[in-house]
Structure formats: structure tokens, C-alpha cells
Amino acid sequence: MDNRFRKRLFYSLKTDPLAILLLVIIVAIVVMSIGGAWFSGYDPVKVDYKQALLPPSGDHWLGTDNFGRDVLSRLMHGGVASLGASIMAVTLIISLSLIIGLAAGYFGGWVDMVLTRLMDVLFSFPQLVLAIALASLMGPGLSSLMIAVAAVSWPSFARIFRSYVLSVRNEGYVQAAKTSGIPAWKIISTHVLGSIVGPILVLVTLDIGSIILSIASMSFLGLGIRPPQPEWGAMLNEGRAYIEEAPWLFLAPGLTIFLMVLGTNYLGDTLKDALEPRALNMPRLFGSRGKSKRKESHMSSTKLLEVEGLYVTAAESKRDTPKAILEDIRLELRPGECLGLVGESGSGKSTLALALMGLLRPPLELSGGTIHLLGADTKDWEWSDWRQARGSRIAYITQDPMDSLNPVLTIGSQLQECLTAHKKAGLNKAAAKAQVLKLLEQTGLSKETYHQYPHQLSGGMRQRVVIAMAMINEPQIIVADEPTTALDVSTQARIMELLAALQKERQVAMIFITHDLRLVAQIADRICVMKKGRIIEQGDVRSVFTEPREAYTRRLLQSIPALRIPAHLRKIT
């Protein structure tokens, strides 16, 4: 767990009182379960009919059961069995599903076909019903429950792990390892597994609650630990007969299970948030956006980019009627500002980005309007004018770094090529190399990266290289076209932090294109919402998030599950 992740996790917990409360409750339940023998003061299996069905009191905080046994003591001792069985079941599930998911995803072919067909067969049965049947065949006991739950739960985990492996197995660095003759087991354990540790951790945390609930449900049906030993599900079953006469017998284990399931699920979601860019810590992204005097003074009235009445059309041939792709686009960008350009796929975001870079190609054509770049009207610019502007005045970051990197040139040579394209001929190689190495360090890459090829880098490292290429000539405007789409959530967070830090350090204006409103909420000052080639709404982030004017914008906001609007964007009442 790196320092940045710990900071984001701490920030997520610190700003979420419910998460802190649930964490305290979970820790208390676990500690009391482990230390039940010391804390309870009562034997959980000793029968005393004289004390039967006593209500909660100072002597028995949660009352007694029908055999006179202290409920709190049984709840504590039962936690060892319930939590221990759940942890063992999760361990079995993850181990089995990792082996099968990694094998199916990495080797493919007949291995993938056989294993996926096996998963499909198991998916055709209701999981809980199949687990109950297996546990019944093996006989009562926690070991039977663990094996039964693991046997029916691994396919869903294995399918997810397989999808993760499929997303990385064709990465350049994996292919390079194959061609170098590295054994398959080493590639899987080092290159593949190392790339999906974060998602695995999140998945385990999110699903441990469902495993606890499954084991408790099966124990409730009498398939768990044998009486008189306590276990939460079995205690629920015992209290069911006295729910009117002694409701504490049912409520105590029921509430404990509920809090454990709710707590683990909620904390799993918090962990996922900490790995995602929307949970970026950082006063830069949360607290002071649009509020600090220093930031406001920097964002002067000067317009770096001004677009007025922009139209882009497309026609397959001269005889066809041109079809409008972009209509009446109007926007502006000021120094140090981050403008979020959002909308669903096909809304015209990337086409607008290409138009701003002068990269439209047939059948796309700029048919109307003006683009003023750093005060210059680009209407009559030739290709050479645009070539001089790209990189030095306005730079572009693509969503797929491999589109921007030449696979047969080293990273250093490509960065130096970008640098020398806009520098005087007198810039010698030593000075250019020193500048490149300095920029690599600023973007979190080692000096060894200078001599490496794109296929030797991970997806996140390649994206850092592309960011370095965009920054190397110190442009005043950056157009970032969904720069984190192809990355996993933990890498996305690091890339977003890097972009935010570089923008702040170099005072660069940025157009951040995305379909993810959660990212925009963290990094943008203003938002433009696009729909079918038109900007239908624009304004500062707070007003768009809290008081959207258009129904389409409201639908976009509602379509994102559990969208957490940062505190500085919430309407002050």
C-alpha cells in the first residue's frame, strides 16, 4: 500500500463519518470475538435453567437464552466461529478463482473454453441452493459450510479475474516477456498478477459481507456448527422460537450480522473510492478549487482559447448533403483554468478536440465559426502554422498512449524529437537529454525509462510518457482526451494526481474530456455538457452539479451510482 493510496484512504474515511462509525463497530466486534474468553465473564455453553430467559440487565447485558446461558458471551464466542469460517471461505474462494481465472485468461484456447464452460454450468444453478445441497451431503459443521460456499462462489470471482487478465495479457510488456523466453508462471505471477492486485483487494472487501451472510444463512438452517457451541446463524435459529417472548435472543445475533455485512460492504466501497480518481485527496482537487485567492488571481481575464459559432460537417461525397457533426460551439478558456467537456459517447467531444488541434480530416470539415488560439485567428492557418502551434502552444493527450508512441523508438528518442521540433537548431543533444531526464523525473518515471521502448512499460507508465511529451515544450493549453479511460482505477488515480500537479506547477490551462462526471467534479473549474454535437449547458462546477438547468444534465448526474459531490460543490443553505 503506497503512501498516496494511504492518503486517499485516510481522506475518504476522514470525510465520511458513517465509514468511521462502521469501522469502529467492525473492529469492536472482531476484538470482542477474539477476546470473548476474557471479556464475557460467562461460560457460553454452561446451562442454568434458573437464569433462563432473563431480559437484558446489569448482570446480563443482552439477557439470557432459554437454557440460562449469557447471550453476550455466546455472541462473542460465536463470532470466532462465524468470522473464522467466513475468512477461510474467502481464502478458499480467492485461491481457487485466481488459479482458474489466471489460467483461463492467460492461456486462452482450449484451456479457456473448458474452464469457462465449467463456470457456465455452475452458474446455471442457484448458488445458495447448491451450497445447501453440498453442505447437506457433507454433513453439519463449519468445514462443510466453508467448502460448500467456496465451491459455488468461485465461478463469479474467477470470471471477474479472467476479465482482468484479458485486459492486460496483450499489453506490450507481457508480449515482450513472452518473446524473451520468460516462463509462463513467472509472467503470470509478476506481470499479470501484479497489475490486478488492487482490484482483487477491492473485490474481496466488497464480497466478504455476502460470504458472512451466506454462512449465517446456512447455519440458520442447521447446517453449521453443532449445538451447544455458539454461532451467529445458529443463534438466530434458536431465538426464532422466542421472538415474541424474548426478542433479544433474535435481535442480538441478527443486528450483529447486519452490522458486519453493512460495514464490510460500505468499507469495501470506501476502499474502491480510495483507488479511484474521484477520491483524490488533495486540497488541489477538493478544498480550494475555485476558492483560493491565489487561484483566482492567476485566472485572469485573458482568453487563451476562444471558440465562436464553430460548425463541423461530414459528407461522404460531394453529391451528399453535409451532415452536421458539431453545431454552434461556443467556449472559452482562460490561463490556469480547467474546463471539463462531458457527454455520452457520440456527443462530439473528441471531434471538438480534433478541431481545436487542427487535426480534422475528410470527411470531417470545419464549415463555419472561428477558433482564436492565444489571440490568433486560426481560420487562414496553413498546415505549417498548425504544426508550429501543436506542442508549443497547444498539446494533446490521447486516451490510448500506444497511439502516440512509436514501438521501434526508445522513449528518450521520441521525447527528444518532440523537444527539438520546437527548439533552435543550436540545442545540443546533451542539453536536450538533460531536459528530457528532468521531465521524466517530474512525471514519476525513472531515468532507465529513457532507454526503454513502449512495450517495456505498463499502461500507466506509457500514459506518463505521453503526458511528458505534451508538457515538454511548455504549452499554455493541454487538451486531455479521456486520458484515463484505458487504465485500471488505481493507475487512473495516479495519472489524475500527476495531471493536477503538473497543471498547478506549470500554470497550464486544460480541457479535460471525459464521460465520467466523477472525474470532472474533482479537477474542473467549469463544465461544458455536450449532446448530439451541441453544447447544451455550461457553467462553474458547483452550479452544474447542484442546479443543472437541462434535463439531459440531470440524467447524466443521476446515471452515476453513488455519485459523491465534494463538499465544496454542495449548495450552501
C-alpha positions in Angstrom: 0.0 0.0 0.0 1.8 3.1 -1.2 1.7 6.5 0.6 -0.6 8.1 -2.0 -3.2 5.3 -1.5 -3.0 5.6 2.3 -3.6 9.4 2.0 -6.6 8.9 -0.2 -8.0 6.2 2.0 -7.5 8.4 5.1 -9.2 11.3 3.3 -12.1 9.1 2.4 -12.5 7.9 6.0 -12.0 11.3 7.5 -14.7 12.9 5.3 -17.2 10.1 5.9 -18.5 9.8 9.5 -20.5 6.7 8.6 -17.4 4.9 7.4 -15.6 5.8 10.6 -18.5 4.6 12.7 -18.9 1.3 10.9 -15.1 0.7 11.0 -15.2 1.2 14.8 -18.1 -1.2 15.1 -16.4 -3.9 13.0 -13.2 -3.5 15.0 -15.1 -3.8 18.2 -17.0 -6.9 17.1 -13.7 -8.6 15.9 -11.9 -7.7 19.1 -14.7 -8.8 21.3 -15.0 -12.1 19.4 -11.3 -12.8 19.6 -11.2 -11.9 23.3 -14.5 -13.4 24.2 -13.0 -15.7 26.8 -11.5 -12.7 28.6 -14.4 -10.2 28.1 -17.5 -12.2 28.6 -17.1 -13.5 32.2 -19.6 -16.3 31.5 -19.2 -19.8 30.1 -21.1 -19.7 26.8 -22.3 -23.4 27.0 -23.0 -23.7 30.7 -26.7 -24.4 31.4 -28.5 -22.7 34.3 -32.3 -23.1 34.0 -32.8 -20.7 37.0 -31.5 -17.9 34.8 -33.5 -18.8 31.7 -34.9 -16.0 29.5 -33.8 -13.2 31.7 -34.1 -9.8 30.0 -31.1 -7.5 29.5 -29.8 -6.2 32.8 -26.6 -5.1 34.5 -25.6 -8.7 35.1 -26.5 -9.9 31.6 -26.2 -7.0 29.1 -28.1 -8.9 26.4 -30.1 -11.1 28.6 -30.0 -14.9 28.7 -31.4 -17.7 26.4 -33.8 -20.5 27.2 -31.0 -22.5 28.8 -29.9 -19.6 31.0 -26.7 -19.0 29.0 -25.5 -15.4 28.7 -26.3 -14.1 25.2 -23.4 -11.6 25.1 -21.0 -14.4 25.9 -22.4 -16.7 23.3 -22.4 -13.8 20.8 -18.7 -13.2 21.4 -17.6 -16.8 21.2 -19.9 -17.3 18.2 -18.0 -14.5 16.4 -14.9 -16.7 16.3 -16.8 -19.4 14.5 -18.7 -17.1 12.2 -15.9 -14.8 11.2 -13.3 -17.6 11.1 -15.5 -19.6 8.8 -16.1 -16.6 6.6 -12.4 -15.7 6.3 -11.4 -19.3 5.5 -14.2 -19.5 2.9 -13.0 -16.2 1.3 -9.4 -17.6 1.3 -10.5 -20.7 -0.5 -12.6 -18.8 -3.0 -9.9 -16.3 -3.9 -7.2 -19.0 -4.2 -9.3 -21.2 -6.4 -10.8 -18.4 -8.6 -7.4 -16.8 -9.0 -5.8 -20.0 -10.3 -8.7 -20.7 -12.7 -9.2 -17.1 -13.7 -5.5 -16.5 -14.4 -5.2 -19.8 -16.3 -8.3 -19.2 -18.5 -7.4 -15.6 -19.2 -3.7 -16.0 -19.9 -3.6 -19.3 -21.8 -6.9 -18.9 -23.7 -7.7 -21.6 -26.3 -9.0 -24.9 -25.1 -8.0 -24.1 -21.5 -10.2 -21.0 -21.5 -13.0 -22.9 -23.3 -13.1 -25.8 -20.8 -12.9 -23.6 -17.7 -15.5 -21.1 -18.9 -17.9 -23.9 -19.8 -17.4 -25.3 -16.2 -18.2 -21.8 -14.9 -21.3 -21.6 -17.1 -22.5 -25.0 -15.8 -22.2 -23.8 -12.2 -23.9 -20.5 -13.0 -26.9 -22.4 -14.2 -27.7 -23.4 -10.5 -28.9 -21.0 -7.8 -25.8 -20.6 -5.6 -27.4 -20.8 -2.2 -29.5 -23.8 -3.1 -26.4 -25.6 -4.5 -24.4 -24.7 -1.4 -27.1 -26.0 0.9 -27.2 -29.3 -1.1 -23.4 -29.7 -0.9 -23.3 -28.9 2.8 -26.1 -31.4 3.4 -24.2 -34.1 1.6 -21.0 -33.5 3.6 -22.9 -33.2 7.0 -23.2 -30.4 9.5 -20.1 -28.5 10.5 -18.2 -25.3 9.7 -15.8 -27.1 7.4 -18.7 -28.3 5.3 -20.1 -24.7 5.1 -16.7 -23.3 4.1 -16.2 -25.9 1.4 -19.8 -25.6 0.1 -19.8 -21.8 0.0 -16.3 -21.8 -1.7 -17.4 -24.4 -4.2 -20.4 -22.4 -5.5 -18.9 -18.9 -5.2 -15.6 -19.2 -7.1 -17.1 -19.0 -10.6 -18.2 -15.4 -10.3 -14.8 -14.4 -8.9 -13.0 -16.4 -11.5 -14.9 -14.8 -14.3 -14.0 -11.3 -13.0 -10.3 -12.3 -12.6 -10.4 -13.7 -16.1 -11.7 -10.4 -17.5 -8.9 -8.5 -15.6 -6.3 -10.9 -17.1 -7.7 -10.5 -20.6 -7.4 -6.7 -20.2 -3.6 -7.0 -19.6 -2.4 -10.1 -21.3 -1.9 -8.4 -24.6 -0.1 -5.4 -23.1 3.2 -4.8 -24.8 5.2 -5.6 -21.7 3.5 -9.0 -21.4 4.2 -9.8 -25.0 7.8 -8.7 -24.7 8.2 -11.0 -21.7 6.9 -13.9 -23.8 9.2 -13.3 -26.6 12.1 -13.1 -24.1 11.5 -16.7 -23.1 10.4 -16.0 -19.6 8.4 -18.9 -18.1 4.6 -18.5 -18.2 4.3 -18.9 -14.4 6.7 -16.0 -13.9 4.9 -13.8 -16.3 1.6 -14.6 -14.6 2.9 -14.1 -11.1 5.0 -10.9 -11.8 3.5 -9.1 -14.8 -0.2 -10.2 -14.8 -1.0 -10.7 -11.1 0.9 -7.6 -10.1 -1.4 -5.5 -12.4 -4.6 -6.7 -10.8 -3.8 -6.8 -7.1 -5.7 -3.5 -6.4 -9.0 -4.7 -8.0 -8.6 -8.1 -6.2 -8.3 -6.3 -2.8 -11.4 -4.2 -3.5 -13.4 -7.3 -4.7 -12.5 -9.3 -1.6 -13.5 -6.4 0.7 -16.8 -5.9 -1.1 -17.8 -9.5 -1.2 -16.8 -10.7 2.3 -20.1 -9.4 3.6 -22.0 -11.7 1.3 -19.9 -14.6 2.4 -20.7 -13.8 6.1 -24.4 -13.7 5.2 -24.3 -17.0 3.3 -22.6 -18.9 6.1 -25.0 -17.4 8.6 -28.0 -18.4 6.4 -26.8 -22.0 6.2 -26.1 -22.1 9.9 -29.6 -20.8 10.5 -30.9 -23.9 8.6 -29.0 -26.2 10.9 -26.0 -27.0 8.6 -23.4 -25.2 10.6 -21.7 -25.9 14.0 -23.3 -28.4 16.3 -25.0 -27.3 19.5 -24.3 -26.2 22.1 -21.3 -24.4 20.6 -22.4 -20.9 19.6 -22.5 -19.4 16.1 -24.4 -16.4 14.9 -26.6 -18.1 12.3 -27.4 -20.9 14.8 -28.2 -18.3 17.5 -30.7 -16.7 15.1 -32.4 -20.1 14.6 -32.5 -20.6 18.4 -34.0 -17.2 19.0 -36.7 -17.6 16.3 -38.9 -19.6 18.6 -38.8 -16.9 21.3 -39.1 -13.8 19.1 -42.2 -12.6 21.0 -41.3 -13.7 24.5 -37.6 -12.9 24.4 -36.8 -10.8 21.3 -33.3 -10.1 22.4 -32.4 -13.7 21.5 -33.1 -13.0 17.8 -32.2 -9.3 17.7 -28.6 -9.7 19.2 -27.2 -12.0 16.5 -29.4 -10.5 13.8 -28.1 -7.0 14.4 -24.5 -8.2 14.7 -24.7 -9.9 11.3 -26.4 -6.9 9.8 -23.7 -4.5 11.1 -20.9 -6.8 9.9 -22.4 -7.1 6.4 -23.3 -3.4 6.1 -19.9 -2.4 7.5 -17.7 -4.6 5.2 -19.7 -3.6 2.1 -19.6 0.1 2.9 -15.9 0.0 3.8 -15.2 -2.0 0.6 -16.9 0.8 -1.3 -14.7 3.3 0.5 -11.6 1.3 -0.4 -12.8 1.3 -4.0 -13.2 5.1 -3.8 -9.7 5.5 -2.5 -8.4 3.6 -5.5 -10.5 5.7 -7.9 -9.6 9.2 -9.2 -12.9 10.6 -7.7 -11.4 10.0 -4.2 -8.2 12.0 -4.9 -7.1 13.7 -1.8 -6.0 16.7 -2.2 -6.7 20.1 -1.4 -5.8 20.9 -5.0 -8.7 18.8 -6.2 -11.2 19.2 -3.4 -11.0 22.0 -1.0 -9.7 25.1 -2.7 -10.9 24.6 -6.3 -12.3 27.9 -7.4 -12.0 29.4 -4.0 -8.4 30.3 -3.2 -7.4 33.9 -3.8 -4.1 32.7 -5.4 -6.0 30.7 -7.9 -8.5 33.4 -8.7 -5.7 36.0 -9.2 -4.0 33.6 -11.6 -7.1 33.0 -13.7 -7.0 36.4 -15.4 -9.4 37.8 -17.9 -7.1 36.9 -20.8 -8.6 34.3 -23.1 -6.1 31.7 -24.3 -8.7 30.0 -26.4 -12.0 31.4 -27.8 -14.4 29.4 -30.0 -17.3 31.2 -31.6 -20.1 29.6 -33.7 -18.0 26.5 -34.7 -19.6 24.1 -37.1 -18.1 20.8 -38.3 -19.8 18.8 -41.0 -19.2 15.5 -42.8 -20.1 14.3 -46.3 -19.1 11.0 -47.9 -19.0 12.6 -51.3 -19.5 16.0 -52.9 -23.0 15.0 -54.0 -24.1 14.1 -50.5 -25.7 16.7 -48.2 -23.2 17.6 -45.4 -24.3 16.2 -42.1 -23.7 18.4 -39.0 -21.4 16.9 -36.5 -20.8 19.9 -34.4 -23.2 22.9 -34.3 -22.7 26.4 -33.0 -19.9 25.5 -30.5 -19.0 28.4 -28.2 -16.5 28.2 -25.4 -13.5 29.9 -23.9 -10.5 29.0 -21.8 -8.5 31.3 -19.5 -5.0 30.9 -18.1 -4.7 28.2 -15.3 -8.3 27.1 -15.8 -9.5 23.5 -16.2 -12.6 23.2 -18.5 -14.4 19.8 -18.3 -16.0 18.7 -21.5 -18.5 16.0 -20.7 -21.2 14.0 -22.5 -22.1 10.5 -23.6 -20.3 8.6 -26.3 -21.0 10.1 -29.7 -21.8 13.6 -28.4 -18.9 15.1 -30.3 -16.3 15.6 -27.6 -13.3 14.1 -29.4 -14.3 15.7 -32.7 -14.2 19.1 -31.0 -10.8 18.2 -29.6 -9.5 17.4 -33.1 -10.9 20.7 -34.4 -9.1 22.6 -31.7 -5.9 20.9 -32.7 -6.4 21.5 -36.4 -6.5 17.7 -37.0 -9.8 17.3 -38.8 -9.5 15.0 -41.8 -12.0 14.1 -44.6 -14.9 13.6 -44.5 -14.9 15.9 -41.5 -14.6 19.6 -42.4 -14.6 22.9 -40.5 -17.6 24.6 -42.2 -18.1 27.7 -40.0 -17.1 29.7 -37.0 -13.7 30.8 -35.6 -11.0 29.4 -33.3 -8.8 32.0 -31.7 -5.7 30.4 -30.2 -3.7 32.7 -28.0 -5.2 35.7 -29.7 -4.5 34.4 -33.2 -7.4 33.6 -35.6 -6.7 30.1 -37.0 -9.2 30.4 -39.9 -6.5 31.0 -42.5 -3.8 28.9 -41.0 -1.8 26.5 -43.2 -0.6 23.1 -42.2 2.8 24.6 -41.3 1.1 27.1 -38.9 -0.7 24.4 -37.1 2.5 22.2 -36.9 4.3 25.1 -35.2 1.4 25.6 -32.7 1.0 22.0 -31.8 3.2 21.0 -28.9 4.5 24.6 -28.3 1.2 26.4 -27.7 -1.5 23.6 -27.5 -0.7 20.0 -26.8 -2.8 16.8 -27.0 -3.0 13.8 -24.6 -4.8 10.8 -26.2 -6.7 8.1 -24.3 -4.6 5.3 -25.7 -0.8 6.1 -25.2 0.2 3.4 -27.8 -1.4 5.6 -30.4 1.2 8.3 -29.7 4.3 6.1 -29.2 6.4 4.6 -31.9 7.1 0.9 -30.9 10.5 0.9 -32.6 12.0 4.0 -31.0 13.1 4.4 -27.4 11.2 6.8 -25.1 14.1 9.1 -24.8 14.5 9.5 -28.6 10.8 10.2 -29.0 10.8 12.8 -26.3 13.9 14.5 -27.7 12.3 14.5 -31.1 9.3 16.5 -29.7 11.7 18.8 -27.9 14.0 19.6 -30.8 11.0 20.1 -33.2 10.2 23.4 -31.5 13.7 24.5 -30.3 16.5 26.3 -32.1 18.9 24.2 -34.1 21.6 25.2 -31.6 20.1 22.9 -28.8 22.8 20.2 -28.4 22.0 16.6 -27.6 23.4 16.7 -24.1 21.2 19.6 -23.2 18.2 18.0 -24.8 18.8 14.7 -22.9 19.2 16.5 -19.6 15.9 18.3 -20.1 14.2 15.0 -21.0 15.6 13.2 -18.0 14.4 16.1 -15.8 10.9 15.9 -17.2 10.8 12.1 -16.8 11.6 12.5 -13.1 8.9 15.1 -12.7 6.3 12.7 -14.2 7.3 10.0 -11.8 9.4 7.9 -14.2 13.0 6.6 -13.6 16.0 7.5 -15.7 16.0 3.9 -17.0 12.8 4.8 -18.9 14.9 7.0 -21.2 16.4 3.9 -22.8 13.3 1.7 -22.8 10.7 1.0 -25.5 7.0 1.5 -25.2 6.3 -2.3 -24.9 8.6 -2.4 -21.9 6.3 0.0 -19.9 3.0 -0.6 -18.2 -0.1 1.3 -19.4 0.2 3.8 -16.6 3.9 4.4 -17.4 3.1 4.9 -21.1 0.5 7.4 -20.2 3.0 9.3 -18.1 5.3 9.4 -21.1 2.5 10.8 -23.3 1.9 13.5 -20.6 5.6 14.2 -20.6 5.5 14.6 -24.4 2.6 17.0 -24.1 4.4 19.1 -21.4 7.9 19.0 -22.8 7.6 22.3 -24.9 5.7 24.1 -22.1 2.4 24.7 -24.0 -0.1 27.0 -22.5 -3.1 24.7 -23.3 -3.5 21.0 -22.8 -6.3 19.0 -24.4 -6.7 15.7 -22.5 -9.0 13.4 -24.4 -10.2 10.8 -21.8 -6.6 10.2 -20.7 -7.5 7.6 -18.0 -10.1 5.5 -19.9 -7.8 2.6 -20.7 -6.4 2.3 -17.2 -7.3 0.5 -14.0 -8.7 2.5 -11.1 -5.5 2.7 -9.1 -3.5 3.9 -12.1 -6.2 6.4 -13.0 -5.8 8.0 -9.6 -2.1 8.4 -10.0 -2.4 9.8 -13.5 -5.1 12.3 -12.3 -2.8 13.4 -9.5 0.1 13.9 -11.9 -2.1 16.0 -14.3 -3.3 18.1 -11.5 0.2 18.6 -10.1 1.7 19.5 -13.4 -1.1 21.9 -14.3 -0.6 23.6 -11.0 3.2 23.7 -11.2 3.3 24.9 -14.8 0.2 27.1 -14.7 -1.3 25.4 -17.8 -4.9 25.7 -18.9 -6.5 22.4 -19.7 -9.6 21.0 -21.5 -10.4 17.7 -19.8 -12.6 15.5 -22.0 -14.4 12.6 -20.3 -17.7 10.9 -20.0 -17.1 10.4 -16.2 -18.7 13.2 -14.2 -16.9 12.0 -11.1 -13.6 12.9 -12.5 -14.8 16.3 -13.6 -16.1 17.0 -10.1 -12.5 16.7 -8.8 -10.4 18.5 -11.4 -12.5 21.1 -13.3 -13.3 24.7 -12.7 -16.1 24.9 -15.3 -18.1 22.3 -17.2 -19.5 22.2 -20.8 -22.1 19.5 -21.3 -22.4 18.2 -24.9 -25.2 16.4 -26.6 -25.5 15.4 -30.2 -22.8 17.9 -31.3 -24.0 20.9 -29.3 -23.0 22.4 -26.0 -26.4 22.5 -24.2 -25.2 23.7 -20.8 -22.0 25.3 -19.4 -21.1 26.9 -16.1 -19.0 26.6 -13.0 -18.8 23.1 -11.5 -20.9 23.9 -8.4 -23.8 25.3 -10.3 -23.9 22.5 -12.9 -23.7 19.8 -10.2 -26.2 21.4 -7.8 -28.5 23.3 -10.0 -28.4 21.8 -13.5 -30.7 23.6 -15.9 -31.1 20.9 -18.6 -32.9 17.6 -18.1 -30.1 15.9 -20.0 -27.5 17.1 -17.5 -29.7 15.9 -14.6 -30.0 12.5 -16.3 -26.2 12.3 -16.6 -25.8 13.1 -12.9 -28.5 10.5 -11.9 -27.0 7.8 -14.1 -23.8 7.6 -12.0 -24.3 5.3 -9.0 -23.3 6.7 -5.6 -22.0 10.0 -7.0 -20.4 11.8 -4.2 -20.4 15.5 -4.8 -17.4 17.1 -3.0 -18.2 19.3 -0.1 -17.1 22.5 -1.9 -19.6 21.9 -4.6 -22.7 21.4 -2.4 -25.1 24.2 -2.2 -24.8 26.2 0.9 -28.2 26.7 2.5 
